[in-house]
Amino acid sequence: MKEKILSLISERINENKFEKIRLRPFIESDKLKSEELELIINELQSLYDSIYALYEN
């Protein structure tokens, strides 16, 4: 179960990172979208780290 949860979160992190890179030329003129993507990535990374730590203990 842990692996599935971490895998799903990791996939979303990677999808958002890819989206941010792919849209970089367009995002430069749209700072709000860039900030939203960064917030989503950071929230998902924190969730991933928390779940990982929970299962490691």
Stockholm file with secondary structure:
# STOCKHOLM 1.0

chainA/1-57         MKEKILSLISERINENKFEKIRLRPFIESDKLKSEELELIINELQSLYDSIYALYEN
#=GR chainA/1-57 SS CHHHHHHHHHHHHHHHHHHHHHTHHHHTTCHHHHHHHHHHHHHHHHHHHHHHHHHHC
#=GC SS_cons        CHHHHHHHHHHHHHHHHHHHHHTHHHHTTCHHHHHHHHHHHHHHHHHHHHHHHHHHC
//
